Each structure stands twice: as C-alpha cells, then as structure tokens.
C-alpha cells in the first residue's frame, strides 16, 4: 500500500530502521553462555542511540540477575531479558508476542 503524498507516517522498513518499532519475541534470540548484563551490553551498540544499559536493566527488574548466565535464567527471566533488548532503542511502538508466557505471577 502506497502512502499518500505528504503523509508523515514512515514506511514499515523505515520505522524499523529508525528504531521506531521493536518486538518482544516469545522465544529465541539469546546467547545462553553470556550473562544477562553482557547480553544487554552487547546488543546496545546496534542501536543508533541506545538507552543506558543500567537503566534498562533496572526498568526490567534484572539488576539482581545481571551477572547470571542467561542459560541459568527461568523462562520468565529470559522473557524480561528479551523485553530489555526490545526497549534499548526507545521505540515508539513495542509489539509483544505472548509477553507474559512463562513469567511468574508477580512479573505479569
């Protein structure tokens, strides 16, 4: 679908490239041997203007897990790591693919 002339909405590919859209996937995308904080720290530079890693870690309630290997995290904790990665670029739109699946009741 073509956008009308003068439209201020970016095309989908442009929106993704400009970090206006991000997604929290239900599974995958994590390297099991890295720590939680190293995972977030490694992905941060892939964004043009990433948020502060410590801020994102705190916001997603991962501070106490920062030094823990991802493979030792529960399903809900891994989901929070994926959420942290998704918000690193400060997206305008965050798409959630079963965001609470596997999370403990308090995290939901």
C-alpha positions in Angstrom: 0.0 0.0 0.0 1.5 3.3 -1.0 1.4 6.2 1.3 -0.4 9.4 0.3 1.7 12.3 -0.6 2.6 14.5 2.4 2.0 11.6 4.8 4.0 11.8 8.0 3.9 8.1 8.7 7.2 6.3 7.9 7.1 3.2 5.8 7.4 0.0 7.8 11.0 -0.7 6.8 11.9 2.9 7.6 10.2 2.7 11.0 12.2 -0.4 11.9 15.5 1.1 10.7 14.9 4.2 12.7 14.1 2.1 15.8 10.5 3.4 16.0 9.2 -0.2 16.2 10.6 -3.1 18.3 9.3 -6.5 19.3 9.5 -8.8 22.3 9.6 -12.3 20.8 8.2 -15.3 22.7 11.3 -17.5 22.2 14.9 -17.4 20.9 17.4 -14.7 20.3 19.5 -15.1 23.5 23.1 -16.4 23.8 23.0 -18.9 26.7 26.6 -18.5 27.9 26.6 -14.7 28.2 25.5 -13.0 31.4 22.2 -11.1 31.4 24.1 -7.7 31.6 26.6 -8.7 28.9 23.8 -9.7 26.6 22.2 -6.3 27.0 25.5 -4.5 26.8 26.4 -6.4 23.6 23.1 -5.5 21.8 23.1 -1.9 22.9 25.6 -0.6 20.2 23.4 -2.0 17.4 21.0 0.9 18.1 21.8 4.5 16.9 21.0 6.0 20.3 20.7 3.2 22.8 19.3 3.7 26.3 21.6 3.3 29.2 22.2 -0.4 30.0 21.9 0.0 33.7 18.6 2.0 33.3 17.1 -0.7 31.1 18.3 -3.5 33.5 16.7 -1.7 36.4 13.5 -1.0 34.5 13.0 -4.6 33.5 13.9 -5.9 37.0 17.0 -7.7 36.0 19.6 -6.0 38.3 19.8 -8.9 40.7 20.4 -11.2 37.7 23.0 -9.1 35.9 25.9 -11.5 36.5 23.9 -14.6 36.0 24.4 -16.6 32.7 21.2 -16.5 30.5 21.1 -20.3 30.5 20.5 -20.3 34.2 17.5 -17.9 34.0 14.0 -19.1 34.2 11.6 -18.7 31.3 10.1 -15.6 32.8 13.6 -14.1 33.4 14.6 -14.8 29.8 11.4 -13.1 28.7 12.4 -10.0 30.7 15.9 -10.1 29.0 14.1 -10.1 25.6 12.0 -7.1 26.8 15.2 -5.3 27.9 16.7 -5.8 24.4 13.5 -4.6 22.8 13.4 -1.3 24.6 17.1 -0.4 24.2 16.3 1.7 21.2 13.4 3.6 22.8 10.8 2.5 20.3 7.6 4.4 19.7 5.8 1.1 19.2 6.6 -2.1 21.1 5.0 -5.3 19.7 4.5 -8.1 22.3 4.4 -11.7 21.2 2.9 -13.5 24.2 4.9 -11.3 26.6 3.8 -12.9 29.8 4.2 -16.5 28.7 6.4 -18.2 31.2 6.6 -15.2 33.6 5.9 -15.7 37.3 2.6 -14.1 38.5 4.4 -11.1 40.1 6.2 -10.2 36.8 2.9 -10.5 34.9 
